[in-house]
Amino acid sequence: MDPAEVRRVVSFEVSAETYALWRDARLALELERGEAVPDDELLRALCLGLLAGALAHRAEPASAAAPRTRSP
């Protein structure tokens, strides 16, 4: 069997607030794509978005990431 074809079951126990965010994220992605989005695609999009943000944050120069203060 091709390893790329192996499916995994992932289960989460979340609060009502987190579940509502999950549903909102799914709806946003479905509206963007114009069609229903399977769990696999939703989770992939969420992970890629988070990782892209984390990588972009790491790539910022230290001066851009640090808060700016005014000299007296």
PyMOL commands that set and color helices and strands:
alter all, ss='L'
color gray80, all
select helices_A, chain A and resi 3-5+16-33+39-59+62-65
alter helices_A, ss='H'
color red, helices_A
deselect
rebuild
show_as cartoon
